[in-house]
Structure formats: structure tokens, C-alpha cells
Amino acid sequence: MDQPVQLIGPDGTTTAESRYRRDLPPETLVWLYENLVVTRDLDVEFVNLQRQGELALYASCRGQEAAQIGAAACLRKTDWLFPQFRELGVFLVRGIAPAQVAALWRGAWHGGLDFTSKCCAPVAVPIATNTVHAVGAAMAAQRLGEDSLTVAFIGDGATSEGDTHEAMNLAAVEKAPCIFYIQNNQWAISVPASRQYAVPTLAHRADGYGMPGIRVDGNDILACYAVMSEAAARARAGDGPTLIEAVTYRMEPHTTSDDATRYRTAEEIAEWSARDPIARYRTYLQQSGVLTERIEKRVQARSVRLRAELRDAVVGAPDLDVGELFDHVYAEITPELSAQREQLRAELAGGTR
């Protein structure tokens, strides 16, 4: 359990791991690569837009692309995903438009309308609340006789929350078809993983709930794909939940409002940069003869197009009406909320304070 499953080494060569298959069709291998590159490029665009004042906040996924795309790519479109807030790669695989993700970070009341239509729950910024939702949805699918599963995407910090423990225990007891996918990016804001748990690894926590726990190299997209595929097959067979710890690294600050230089060293970042998931996978595809110049140009063309579409949707967009904050609390606004809305509008207009 201690050693993460790894199919591609940091230098792009294949490892001795023989339990899991690597022989995906060439078109699938290329599709995975395309999503890696486009996710990173869009991530850069999101950060730029936030710095330019177009977004309220943004949480970068740079460095975690393989963990996200490898996990999401092997699932069925009818499997429900329960993200936290850093899963841009997951959203891209599901076909959620970047503009809808931007609506979330602009603070629109709907948080992006395209999520639920793609069997993806709304983003859960409160840490770990999505774990309980994922288990509830899995139990509902169980009782309805549906052949689907749910995945709760969480970070290492979320494993210290009570919701996660309750969700895992309930899922194990009920044999719910739910996968707990931990992206251990080494930091819960400024708290290092070494101060978050006393067990050898987060995967060891699975033993306490009576479910399998497995570690995977979160910077190896094929390993993430393989391990998630195995857990999904187990859930569909009625064998219950699985805990997966994807060992990766958050290259950027926690969010655009965080200063990571206050708690991380340049040496640590350099060490993880050498394990970059995209460079590793590109080398692997080149050595396999799968990646061509034509494919690279196609990937870049898609990246440029999506970045342009994102900017067109965000730059110059009208400001949000703060009154909407009150309109969607109840089916009909209460007198108290109506009064608060008018008070806020008066204050913003320079009236009574």
C-alpha cells in the first residue's frame, strides 16, 4: 500500500508494474494527452483573468492534471461526479464549457449551469461536504437499481473533516458504489501533509472503514486511469467503496489570494517540477511512436480556441446583480430578506450606512 502504483516513471519510461494494463487504444492515449495540455493552458488563462480583475478568485490545478483527467476519463458519462473546487481537468473531460466554470469563479448565483446536465454536482467550496452528497447519491442509485457509481473528489485536507469520516463509514456499511478519490497535493493551504495524519499514508485510513485503499502516482495519467477503472469495476459489481490516494503536488498557491512563498521552499517546488505529469506523458507517447507533430498542432489549435472563447465570455461581461444573492434563498423572498436586499443596494449606491 505504501508504494504508489506507477506505470510511467518520471523520465517517461515504462515501469515494471504488471498488474495494470497500459495498452489503451492510440486514440485514447492521444485524447488523454490533449486534455492534459488543454487543461493546463486553460488553467493559465483562468489565473490571468483573475489577476486582471475579471474573476473574484481562482484555485489552480497546475500539477494535478494527470490525477484529475486519468480518474475522470475512464468513467461512464452517467456516473455522478462530486467535485470540490480545483477539478478543472475533470470538468473538461465531462465537456463542461470553460465559460460555465468562469461563471462559478465570477460569483454567479447559478455557479455555472452546465454542471448537472453532465452528471457533475455543483462545486462544493465548503471542504468535505461533497463526500456526504456522493454517498447519498450512490445509495440512491443502489436502491433504484441503476448501474452507476459516484466519485467524491477531495484533497488531503478534507480527510481531516468529520464529513469525510462519516461518509466513508456509511459507504462501507452500506456497500455503496462510491469512490473516494483523494488528490494528496501535499498541502492543505499552509499545513503540510506531514502534520495532517499519523498513519503512514492516507490510503491506510481505508482499513478503519473496511474498504480497500490504494495509492497511485497522481502524476502518472495511465496509472490513475487504471486504478480508477479497477475501483469502478468493483463498485459496479456490488463490492462497495474504494479509497484512492493520488499522490501529486499543487504547483501554484492554494488560490489566487494565497502567498505560498510564506510556507513552501523553492527546493520543494523544483523537486516536484521534475515530476511534471505532462512532460512525463509526452515523453512516453513520443517513445511509443503515438505522438506526432500533426497531433501536437491539433492540440494547440484546440487550446488556443478554448482560451479565446473563455476570454470572450468573461472580459467585458456585465457586472453581476448583487440582489440575486437574496432572490434564490427561498422560492419566494421573505420580508426580512427583501429588507436586507434593499439595505445593501442603498449602501452600494452611497446611501445610508
C-alpha positions in Angstrom: 0.0 0.0 0.0 2.9 2.4 0.7 4.4 2.5 -2.8 2.1 4.2 -5.3 1.1 2.3 -8.4 3.2 3.7 -11.2 3.1 2.7 -14.9 5.2 5.5 -16.3 8.3 6.7 -14.5 9.2 10.4 -14.1 11.6 10.0 -17.1 8.7 8.8 -19.3 9.8 5.2 -19.5 7.6 2.2 -18.5 7.9 0.7 -15.1 8.0 -2.9 -14.1 4.4 -2.7 -12.8 2.5 -5.7 -14.4 -0.8 -5.8 -12.6 -2.4 -3.0 -14.6 -2.7 -2.6 -18.3 -1.2 0.2 -20.4 -2.3 -0.9 -23.8 -5.1 1.6 -24.4 -6.0 2.4 -28.0 -3.8 5.1 -29.6 -6.8 7.4 -29.9 -7.4 7.2 -26.2 -3.8 7.8 -25.4 -3.9 10.9 -27.6 -7.2 12.1 -26.1 -5.7 11.9 -22.6 -2.7 13.9 -23.8 -4.9 16.5 -25.4 -6.9 17.0 -22.2 -3.7 17.4 -20.2 -2.3 20.1 -22.4 -5.6 22.0 -22.8 -6.4 21.9 -19.1 -3.0 23.4 -18.2 -3.4 26.1 -20.8 -6.9 27.0 -19.6 -5.6 27.0 -16.1 -3.1 29.7 -17.0 -5.9 31.7 -18.7 -8.1 31.5 -15.6 -5.2 32.8 -13.4 -4.6 35.6 -15.9 -8.2 36.6 -15.9 -8.3 36.7 -12.1 -5.2 38.8 -12.0 -6.8 41.2 -14.5 -9.9 41.6 -12.2 -12.3 39.5 -14.3 -12.8 36.8 -11.7 -13.3 37.0 -8.0 -11.0 34.1 -7.2 -9.4 31.0 -8.7 -7.9 27.8 -7.5 -5.3 26.5 -9.9 -5.0 22.8 -10.7 -1.5 23.1 -12.2 0.5 19.9 -11.4 -2.7 17.9 -10.7 -3.9 17.5 -14.3 -3.0 13.8 -14.6 -4.6 12.9 -11.3 -7.9 14.5 -12.5 -8.0 13.5 -16.1 -6.8 10.0 -15.6 -9.5 9.4 -13.0 -12.4 11.0 -14.9 -11.6 9.7 -18.3 -12.3 6.0 -17.6 -15.8 6.7 -16.1 -19.1 6.5 -17.8 -21.0 9.7 -18.6 -23.8 8.5 -16.3 -21.5 8.2 -13.3 -22.0 11.2 -11.0 -19.0 13.3 -10.0 -18.9 15.3 -6.8 -16.0 17.9 -7.1 -14.6 20.3 -4.6 -13.3 23.4 -6.4 -10.0 22.5 -8.1 -11.2 20.0 -10.7 -10.8 21.9 -13.9 -9.5 18.7 -15.6 -12.5 16.7 -14.5 -14.8 19.4 -15.9 -13.0 19.5 -19.2 -13.3 15.7 -19.6 -17.0 15.9 -18.9 -17.5 18.5 -21.6 -18.4 21.4 -19.3 -17.6 24.6 -21.1 -14.8 26.8 -19.6 -17.3 29.7 -19.6 -19.5 27.9 -17.2 -16.5 27.3 -14.9 -15.8 31.0 -15.1 -19.3 31.8 -14.0 -18.6 30.0 -10.8 -15.4 32.0 -10.1 -17.2 35.2 -11.0 -19.8 34.5 -8.3 -22.8 34.0 -10.5 -25.8 32.7 -8.5 -26.0 29.6 -10.5 -22.3 28.7 -10.3 -22.3 27.5 -13.9 -25.5 26.0 -15.3 -23.8 23.2 -17.3 -22.6 21.0 -14.4 -25.7 18.9 -13.5 -26.6 18.3 -17.2 -23.2 16.4 -17.4 -23.8 14.4 -14.2 -21.5 16.6 -12.2 -22.7 18.1 -9.0 -22.2 21.8 -8.3 -18.8 22.8 -6.9 -18.5 22.4 -3.1 -16.3 25.0 -1.7 -17.0 24.0 2.0 -14.4 21.3 2.5 -15.7 17.7 2.5 -19.4 18.4 2.3 -19.4 16.7 -1.1 -18.4 13.4 0.4 -21.7 13.0 2.1 -23.6 14.0 -1.0 -21.7 11.5 -3.1 -22.5 8.6 -0.7 -26.2 9.7 -0.6 -26.4 9.7 -4.4 -24.6 6.3 -4.5 -27.1 4.8 -2.1 -30.0 6.3 -4.2 -28.6 4.6 -7.3 -28.3 1.4 -5.4 -31.9 1.5 -4.4 -33.1 2.5 -7.9 -31.2 -0.4 -9.4 -29.1 1.9 -11.5 -25.7 0.7 -12.9 -23.9 3.8 -11.9 -21.4 5.0 -9.3 -20.3 8.2 -7.7 -16.9 9.8 -7.1 -16.1 12.2 -4.4 -13.1 14.3 -5.3 -11.3 15.6 -2.2 -8.0 16.9 -1.1 -5.7 15.7 1.7 -7.1 18.5 3.9 -10.6 17.2 3.5 -9.7 13.9 5.1 -9.4 15.7 8.4 -13.0 16.8 8.3 -15.8 14.9 10.1 -18.0 14.7 7.0 -15.4 12.6 5.3 -15.2 10.1 8.1 -19.0 9.8 8.4 -19.3 9.4 4.6 -16.7 6.7 4.4 -18.1 4.8 7.3 -21.7 4.9 5.8 -20.5 4.0 2.4 -18.6 0.9 3.7 -21.5 -0.2 5.9 -24.0 0.1 3.0 -21.6 -1.2 0.3 -22.4 2.0 -1.6 -21.0 2.3 -5.1 -18.9 5.3 -4.2 -15.2 6.0 -4.8 -13.3 8.5 -2.5 -10.6 10.0 -4.7 -8.1 11.9 -2.7 -5.7 14.2 -4.5 -3.0 14.4 -2.0 -1.2 17.6 -3.2 0.9 17.8 0.0 -0.6 20.9 1.4 -3.9 21.9 3.0 -3.5 25.6 2.3 -0.4 26.1 4.5 -0.5 22.9 6.5 1.8 20.2 5.1 0.7 16.6 4.8 3.2 15.6 7.5 1.0 17.4 10.1 -2.3 16.1 8.9 -2.3 12.4 9.8 -0.4 9.9 11.9 -0.9 6.8 9.7 1.8 6.0 7.1 -0.4 7.1 4.2 -3.9 8.3 3.6 -4.7 5.1 1.9 -4.2 3.3 5.2 -7.2 5.0 6.5 -9.4 2.7 4.4 -8.6 -0.1 6.8 -10.6 1.6 9.5 -13.7 1.6 7.4 -13.4 -1.8 5.9 -12.8 -0.8 2.3 -9.8 -1.2 0.0 -7.3 1.6 0.0 -4.7 2.1 -2.8 -2.1 4.7 -3.5 -1.3 5.8 -7.1 1.2 8.1 -8.6 -1.0 11.1 -9.2 1.4 12.5 -11.8 1.1 9.3 -13.9 -2.1 9.6 -16.0 -2.1 6.0 -17.1 -1.8 4.7 -13.5 -4.6 7.0 -12.4 -6.8 5.7 -15.3 -6.0 2.1 -14.4 -6.6 2.3 -10.6 -9.8 4.2 -11.1 -11.0 1.7 -13.7 -10.4 -1.1 -11.1 -12.3 0.7 -8.4 -15.2 1.5 -10.7 -15.5 -2.2 -11.8 -15.5 -3.2 -8.1 -18.3 -0.7 -7.3 -20.4 -1.8 -10.3 -20.1 -5.4 -9.1 -21.7 -4.5 -5.8 -18.5 -4.8 -3.8 -18.7 -1.4 -2.3 -16.5 1.7 -2.0 -12.8 2.2 -2.5 -10.4 4.9 -1.2 -7.8 6.1 -3.7 -4.9 8.3 -2.7 -3.4 10.0 -5.8 0.0 11.4 -4.7 0.6 14.6 -6.6 1.5 18.3 -5.9 -0.1 21.7 -6.1 2.4 23.8 -8.1 0.5 27.0 -7.6 -0.7 28.7 -4.4 -3.9 27.3 -2.7 -5.9 30.1 -4.5 -5.0 33.4 -6.2 -5.4 35.0 -2.7 -2.7 32.8 -1.2 1.0 33.5 -0.9 2.6 30.1 -1.0 6.2 31.5 -0.6 5.4 32.0 3.1 5.3 28.3 3.7 6.9 26.4 0.8 10.5 26.3 -0.3 11.8 26.8 -3.9 13.7 23.5 -3.5 10.4 21.6 -2.9 8.8 23.1 -5.9 11.8 22.3 -8.1 11.7 18.7 -6.9 8.1 18.3 -7.9 8.6 20.2 -11.1 10.9 17.4 -12.2 8.0 15.0 -11.9 5.7 17.1 -14.2 2.8 15.0 -15.4 2.6 16.5 -18.9 6.3 16.3 -19.7 6.4 12.7 -18.5 3.4 11.6 -20.6 4.7 13.5 -23.7 8.0 11.6 -23.5 6.1 8.3 -23.1 4.0 8.9 -26.2 6.9 10.0 -28.2 8.9 6.9 -27.3 5.8 4.8 -28.2 5.5 6.5 -31.6 2.0 7.7 -30.9 2.6 11.4 -30.7 3.2 13.3 -34.0 3.7 16.9 -35.0 0.2 16.9 -36.6 -1.3 15.9 -33.3 0.6 18.5 -31.4 -0.6 21.2 -33.8 -4.2 20.0 -33.4 -3.9 20.1 -29.6 -2.5 23.6 -29.6 -5.3 24.7 -32.0 -7.9 23.5 -29.6 -6.2 25.1 -26.7 -6.0 28.5 -28.5 -9.7 28.3 -29.4 -10.9 27.4 -25.9 -8.8 30.1 -24.3 -10.2 32.7 -26.8 -13.7 31.5 -26.1 -13.1 31.8 -22.4 -11.8 35.4 -22.6 -14.7 36.4 -24.9 -17.2 35.1 -22.4 -15.6 36.8 -19.4 -13.9 40.0 -20.5 -16.4 42.9 -20.6 -19.2 40.8 -19.2 -21.8 42.8 -17.3 -21.4 43.0 -13.5 -23.5 40.7 -11.5 -26.6 42.0 -9.7 -25.9 41.6 -6.0 -29.6 41.5 -5.4 -29.6 37.9 -6.9 -27.9 36.8 -3.7 -31.3 37.2 -1.9 -33.6 36.0 -4.8 -32.7 32.3 -4.6 -32.7 31.5 -0.9 -36.4 30.6 -0.9 -39.0 30.0 -3.6 -40.5 33.4 -2.5 -38.3 36.0 -0.9 -39.2 36.8 2.7 -39.9 40.3 4.1 -36.7 40.1 6.1 -34.5 39.2 3.1 -36.3 41.8 1.0 -35.4 44.5 3.5 -31.8 43.3 3.7 -31.6 43.4 -0.1 -32.8 47.0 -0.2 -30.4 48.0 2.6 -27.5 46.5 0.7 -28.4 48.2 -2.5 -28.8 51.6 -0.7 -25.3 51.1 0.8 -23.7 50.3 -2.5 -25.4 53.3 -4.1 -23.9 55.5 -1.4 -26.9 55.9 0.8 -27.4 55.1 4.4 -24.6 53.1 6.0 
